Amino acid sequence: MDAPFDARAAAAQFDLARLPDGFHDDPYRWYAALREHAPVKRMADGAVLVTRYADALAIYRDPVAFSSDKQVEFGEKYGTGTPLHAHHTTSLIFNDPPYHTRVRRLISGALTPHRVAAMEPGVVALVDRLLDAMPSDGVADLIDGFAAAIPIEVIGNLLRVPHAERGPLRAWSLAILGALEPVLGADAAAAGHRAVTEFLAYLEGLVADRRAHPGDPDVDVLTRLIQGEDDGERLTAAELLHNCVFLLNAGHETTTNLIGNGLELLARHPEACARLRADPGLIGTTVEECLRFESSNQLGNRMATRAVDVGGVALPAGTRITLCIGSANRDPAQFDDPERFDIARQPNRHLSFASGPHTCVGLQVARLEGRVAIERFVARFRDFGLAAAPVRGGRVRFRGFLHLPMRLRAA
């Protein structure tokens, strides 16, 4: 018989570098223990883990006191000048203004609400093709054959990556993002460095071709990044390549997790699935609740630029801070009955897309993909459920599945 869960002891002993048994299956009881007993928890390496919603939101909204720059931290983690260090310190997400502002403006100009809405017919056609390939009465893995295939195609289309050349993208993405885990083994580091090197080599050819044959910058993000703004501001060659890697990675992993987590949640909550099927107008709030309840991205990071107070705890300048998005999104101080999966929940101001200046630049694309994928899957299959135990990715930062075997019966 298992010993009862001691929340106070669990909070006192918790460290991201030494995760307790069972954490990957269900991290949320540890998050609840931390919110109650150690909401600003010091780790053995000196970093702190912030688990309350109000504290995370305040940090997101103050980019002056809490920096996103990772030059020093990632230099220590990867080795200064190594492929992973060069990539992650050049990409949009791990930088502060003015660089972050400049790159974000270039990307967001191609992802306006109007342009994202124009993508919907293509996403619908893609989802329907993937659904057509599934058995009408049988078993399918919803990750490889569905959830992972959608964002690879969507982001590949935005950058106009030839279809025949998209095969390595998922493996490169998993290796590069896997290197962001709190604990990085030698094999994972080597795989990440290799993936960055191979990805950049591929993109050099793609960029050269696009320079010679530019597309429409209103819909072709790579052409837009190459040509820059009307005032002549452009990315350097390295900035261009690394931010293309970032776009493919960010658009792939989190959206794969959104779709996979969402379908697994609906399989586990058949009453919610029946409600959505009866009222398809709930698809928007369903996607938001999937994002809140099983956050695709569980962790964020900042560094204090000066002495600060977080949740009543004084932190000196230079403190590394990990924001636990997965915990903040289940904070009872922000969400009524947060452990209940409620597809009609409103308001639902979750932090799955962060907040403040670093709010996810592609959030409307992710919402579009999640909405179309989940809505059309539920409409296609009148009955679906787990055919075997799903396989989690085994990572802390990104919460999703590597395999999601589902038994299907078409409507």
C-alpha angles and dihedrals in degrees: 000000000000118000115249115267110260104206096190093051091043091055093046093051100039119121128162089220093058108035118194123245112277095021097121092052094051119000094166100088089056090048090052090050091051093048090054103038108019111013091164100040122187114221125212091255092056097257120121130226116218115202107169122094097227093052094047092048092050091052093049091051096051108063091164096061093033115047127202093201112121104181095118098034095048092042087061092044102044105015121262113280096012118133095260092046093049092048102045094043092051099045121098098249100059098051140082131222137318091035094038091049093049096050094041091054091053093050098040091054088070093044102055117146090256093053093045090051089053089058094062100088090053092048091049091051091048094049092048091051090052092047091049089057092057122090114262089219114018145055129306135173103238095201106057095029099041126357096047095039095058102061093039089058095042096049090039088056093048090055092034094235106176110254093235090058100052097086099097096042098091095048092047091049094049092050095048095045092042087063089066091070115119090245116044120193124204094252093050091048092051091048091050094050091048093049092051091049094049093043093051092048090054093047093051088065093044092050092048090053092048092050088055094042109026121194132211105299090208091069105011106078094190093054089048092052091047095049095041127195128330090255089064097255109148140169121254117246092261093045090051095051096044094048091051087055089049093051094051093045098044094044093048111045102041095044092047087054093046092055096041095045091046095053092045090051092051090049089052092046105045091170090060091047091051090049092052092047090052093046111029088178087080092069093100095054090040091060091048091050091049088053092050099041097045105019111208090213110041102179139043130181138218138162125223110241092194139008106300142176116231118181091338093309119117112227124188125231111279096035112147111226128198114200112210103215092176090058096042089054090059098043109133089209087069106025128047111235091351096186090063118093102226116175091192095051114147132207097029109169096170123170098226090118092040118234140248123031092341096056106143108278092211099045094120091052091051091048091050093051093045093047096049095042097049097039095050094042092054091047092049098048118048091189131028136154142155113295093191138352110300118236116235120215092243094229133124102208098047117040115202145098133279090197130018109178108195131183109224137199117182123232 
